[in-house]
């Protein structure tokens, strides 16, 4: 299974309000984007109060901690999975920065491809880093620019000229809330409004729903949106300077099915992928089932297109974390048995089409196929609603070791045999472009080419040697 990246949330209220609770609801809805840590910063007239810890949202924010954050008119929140830097407390966001002209709390979703070069240059100038994340590099660049210009939003716009890669940001200053999306729009970011006038930014529309905010629009790739006492302001100087390339895996796996990304329903996008799979890789079978949760919509699409009945083939234990959170492979594999259990009457004696979103190493899907065999499945034909992973991702998905990718070592036929499937079919690269109506998605990890330069130092732990605990 793949690790996810992060989720960001921000709120600006016209009057002082309980924004900590609002952030809590928003982050709870974004929990699927990162389970390692969570944090909220509330700004009450320039006084920043923070709660940041490792753990799930429900573990970090007890009623007492939420109450301790108090009220304010600006708040930002973050859930994290580490794509750069280790999982430890010093890397938990929001990052809090004090500088000559004020304070700043920053939340980042994405991954810079030039972070190593930027950080090295900053260190040579005397900058001191306290974390091992590329998010702190972004904060340093913004502060450098802020010391040379008249506003935080102008500093952000200037900083964007130095940043290369994926970054969706929410930033709280003493008086303003700022939302930023990189010029390629690799990661989603949207804006909504509550009935009381509170403006909300979030990684996905599902978090707007959880916070009681009506969707207004997506932040444009390259746009900087600032909210202050005078209203909402947009700076679009960086818009259109790069081709839009939202990560295709946001549709395939990362985002919740009830979210809408850049005008496209995640659920419907997955159903379209399933239908295309049925056209590309038809098979005679008795039932179509999906691997919960991200394989379910694709399975519905496959069943509808093929005419093969769809059924729920697994029951899912919703009280354990995703299998990739386990600290080693043995526990990760054992976690599959706890997480999923086949519904025997659905698959026993049947020719089964099994739909999942991806195959990374092959271990998890191999064990799932094993579960179906033990439940009496007669045949198992696996279909994957994404192309094979053949290249690293530099933009916020935890794929930096190409040697671990099974598709780099084996043919499709060999992979099918290794995982125990009777047949195996992947969505084609061409059809993966159909996730966006204009075909403008990033397919770098599938061998579709990278929209930016690639990093010379791209490993996840590239900054670990620079900061000692």
N, C-alpha and C positions, 0 to 999 in steps of 0.2 A: 504494500500500500504506500501511497505517497503522503508525505507530510504537507500540510497546508502552510499558508504564509501568515498573514495577520489581518486583523479587522480594526478599523478606526471609527470613532464616533465623536461628534462635537455638537454643542448646543449653545445658542445665544438667546437669552430671554430679555425682553424689554424692561422687565422689573425683576427684582431679586426673587429667586424661586428655588425649589428643591431640585436642582439639576443633577445632584448625585443619584437620586432615584431614577431620573430619566435616563442617565448614562447607564445605570445598572440594567434597565430593561433593554436598552439598545445593545449593550455588550452581551447580554444573555442570548439575544437573537443572533449575534455574530460568533457565538462560542465555537461553532464548527470550523471557523477560520484559524483558530489557535487555542490550544489547551495548556500551554506551558505556564503562562502568567497572565495577569490582568492588572489594570491600573486606571485610576480616575484622579484628575486634578480639577478642583473647583476654584474659580477666581471670584473673590468677593471684593470688588473695588480695588483691585491690585494686590490683594492678599491671597496667595496661593496655598491651598491645603491639599495634600496628596495622600493617597492610599495606593500602594503598589506592592504586589507580592507574587510569588510563584504559586501556581494552582489555578483551579477553575474559578469562574466568576462567582459561583455560589459558595465556594470555599473562602475566597479572598474577602468578599464583601458581606460580612455579618451585619445584622441590623445596627449593632453598636458602631461599627466602622463607618457605615453609611451615614449615621447620625452625626458622627464626628467630623464629617466633611463639611457640614453646615450648608448654608444657602449662598447663592451667588447669582451673577447674571451671565457667566461664561463657564463652561466646563468641557473637558475633553477626556476621552477614554480610549483604551487600547486592549485588545487581546492578542497574544503573541504566540507564534511558533517561530523558532530561530532559524532563519535562512542565512544570516551572517552573525557569528558570535555564539558562544555557548549559552545553554539554558542556566542562568544563575541570576541572583537577585540584582546584581549591578546592571544587568541588561534589560530589566523590566521597564516598560514605558507606561505613561508618558515620560519623556526625558525633561527634567527641570534644569533650566539654564538661567544663571544670573549674569548680567553684563552691564557695562557702563551706562547704557540707556534704558535699562529696565529688566524685566523678567520674561521668560518664554517657556511654555510647555508644548512639547512637540510629540506627535504620534505619526508613525510611518508604516505604510504597507508597501512592500516592494523590495527591490535590491538594486544597488548601483553597480555598474560594471567598471567604473573608474574610481571606486572608493579607495583602493590601496594607494593609487598614485596621489589622490587628493589628500589622504591622511598623511602620507609620507611628507608631502610638501608642507602641510600645516605643522607637523612636528618639527621640521627643519626651521620653521619660523618661530618656534617656541611654544606652540599650542600643546596643552596637556590634555590627554584623554583618560576618562575614567571607566569607559565601557569598551567592549570589543564588537560593537555594532556599527554598521555603516550609517545608521540613523544619527549617531553623534557627529559623524562627518558632515551630514547635511546641516545639523544645528550650528556647527562651527562656521561653515561657509555663510550661512544666513547672518550670523552675528557679525562676522567680518564685514559684510556688506552693510549691515545696519549701522555700524559705527561710521560709515562714510556717506549715509544718505538720511533723508528726513522722515522716513516711515518704515514700519515693519513690512508692509505689503510691497513697497518698492525694493526693499532688501531681498525679499523672496523672489521677486521677478528677476533681479540681477543675479541671484544665486543660481537660478535655473539655467543660465548660460554656461555654468560650469559643471552641472550635474548631468551624467549620462546613465540612462537605465530607467528602471521602474520606480516611481514614487508617487503614491497618493498620500497626502499629508493633511492633518488638521492641526492647527497651531493656535494656541491661546497666548496673546500678549496681555499687558495690563488692562487694555481697553478694547481689544478687538479679537474677533475670531476669524481665522483665515483657513480656507480650503484650497488645496493645490492638487492638480493632476498633471503628470508629466506629458510632454508633447506627443508621445506615442499613445497615451491612454492605456498602458499595459494593464493596470489594475482599475477596477470600477470605483466610482465615487459619485454620490448623488446628494440632492438637497430636498428638504421637505419643510413644511410649516405646520405647527400646531394651531388649534383654534385660539389659543391665548396669545398668538403672535410669535412664539418661540420658533426660531429657525434652527433646523437640525441638519447636520451632515452625517453621512454614514457610508460604509463600504458597500452595503447592499440595501435594496428597498425593503427587505424583510425587517431590518432594524428600524426603519421609519414607521412601519406598521406597528411594531412592538412599542414604540415611543408615542403612538397616537398622533403621528404627523402625516399629513397628506403629501404625496409625492409632488414636487414642483418640476424638477428636471435633473438630468445628469450634468455633472461638471464636465465641461468640454476638455478634450486633450489639450494641454498647454495653458489652461485657464487658471487664474488666481481670483478667487472670490473672497471679498472682505466684508465683514459685518461689523458695524459700530453703531453708535447712538444715532447716526444720520441715515442708517439704512444699509442696503446691500449694494456693493460696488463690484464690478467685474473688470479685470484687466486681461485682455486677450492677445497681448502682443506676441506671445509664443504659440498661439493657436495656428495650426496649418503649416508650421515649419517642418513637421515630420509626418510621415504617413501614419494614420491611425492603425494600431495593431493590438487590440485587446487580446489578452491571453485566451486562447481557445479552451484551455483547461478550466477557465472560470465557468464555461458552459458545461463541459464534460463532467466535472467533478467538484470543484471548489465551492461554488455558490449553492445556496439553498434553492430547491426547485420552485419555491414561491416568490423568488426574487425576479426582477426584471432588470437586465443589464443593457444599457444603451438602446432601450426600446425593444429588446428581445426577451421574451419569456424563457427562463432557464428550463422549465418543464417542457415547453413546446419544442425548444431546441433539441433536447434529449430525445423527445419522441420522433423528431425528424431524423435524427441520427440513427435511431432504431429502424425506421422505415427504409432508409438508404442501405443499412446493413442487410435487410431482408432482400433487397434488390441485388446487392453485390454478392451475397453469400446465402442463397436459398438452400433449404434442406427439408427432407421429409421428416416430420416429427409429430408428436402427439400434444405437446404442451410447451409453452414459452414461459420461463421464469426469469426474474432478475435478482441480482445480488443487492440486498438493501444497503444503502438507500439510493445511491446515485445510479444504480443499474435498473431501477424499477420503471422509470419513464421510458428509457430506451427499449425495455422489454415490451411495454405497451405498444410502442411504435412498430416494433418488429412483428408483434402478433397481429396488429391491425393490417399491416401491409401484406403479410404472408397468409393470413386467414387461419393460422394455427391458434388454438385457444390460449389465452393468457391466464395464468393462475399465480397466486402467492405461493412460492415454493419453499420459503424459509420463514421461520419466526425469529425475530431479532430480540435479543436481550438488551433493552435500552438502559440498563443500569451499570454498564461497564463502558470504559473509554474505548476509543478506536484502537484497533490492534497494533498500530504502529507505535503507540505510546510505550509499549513494553520495552524494557531496557536491553533485551537481547533477543536473538532470533528464536531461541527455544521457547521463551515465554510468549513471544509474538505469535508463534505458530499455535501454541496451546490456547492462546486467547481466541482463536477462530472458533474452537469448539464451544467456548463459553458464549461467544457473541451470536453465532448462528446455529440453528438446528433445522434440518429439513422437515417438511411436513410430509410424512411418508405416503399417505394416500394420494397425494398430488403427483408424486414422481415414481412410485413403485410400479415396475413393469412397463414404464413409459419411455418413449424416445424424447429426450429433453433438449430444448434449446436453452442454454444458460447465457444470460447477458450480463456483462460487467463493463465498467468504465475503462479499465486499463489492465495491463500486465506489466509489472516492473521487474521483479526478480523471478516471479513464477511460483514462489512458495505458497503464498496465500491462496491463489486460485487453485493450485494443486491440491491443497487440503480441502477446499470447498468441493471440488470434484470428488475427492475421496469420501466426503460426507454423503454426497448424492449416491455414490456407488453402494455405500453401506445401507442406504435407505431403499435400495432395490431398483435404481434407475437402470433401464435396459441399455440406452445409448445416451451419451452426453456430447452435444455439439456446442462448443463455446464460441460466442460471438462478442467482439469487443467494440465498444462505441467510440473508439479513438484509434488512430494509427499506431504502429509499434514505436515505442520509445527508443531512439537511436542516438540521441545527442543530449548534452547537458542543458539545463535551463539556467540562464543568468539573471532572471527577472523576478525571482521570488518563489520558485518551486524548488524543493530540496532534491534536485537531481544534479549533482556535480561529479559523480563517479560513474563514468560511462562503462567501466568494467563490470559494474553490478547489474547492468541492464541486459536481460536475457536475450533481447532481440539483436544485440550486438554480437552475440556468440553463436546463435542458432537460427536456422531458417524457420519459417512459419510451421512447416511440417514437423520439424524437430521439436519446436516448442510445444505443439499439440501433443506429441508423444510424451514429452517430459512431464507435462501437467496431467496426463491421463485422459485427455479428451479424444473422442472418436473423430472429431474434425475441429478446425479452428479457423476463424475468419476475422480480420480486422477491418475497420472503416478505412477507406482509402484517403490519402492525403488530399486529393481533389475534393472529396465529399466533406472532409473536415472543414473546408473553407465555408461550407454552407451554414455553419453556426451563426455567422453574421450575414445579413441580407446582402451586404456589399462585398462579402468575402474578405474583409480587411481584419484578419485575426493573426496573431503570432503563432506560428507552427514550428518554431525553432527546434524544440525538443523532439519533434517528429521528422526532422531532416528537411524542413521547409525553408531554411535560411533564417539568419538573424537580422532583425531590423536595425541593430546598432553594432558598433565595434564590440569585440569580445574581450573579456578581461585577461590580462597576463597572470594575475593572481586571483583566481576565482573560488578557491576552496573555502568552505564554510568557516574554518577555524583560522583564516589568514591573519587575524589580528590577535589571536590568543597569546602569542609570544611577546606582544608589545605591552600587554598589561598584566601585571602579576597580582595575584589575590592577596 
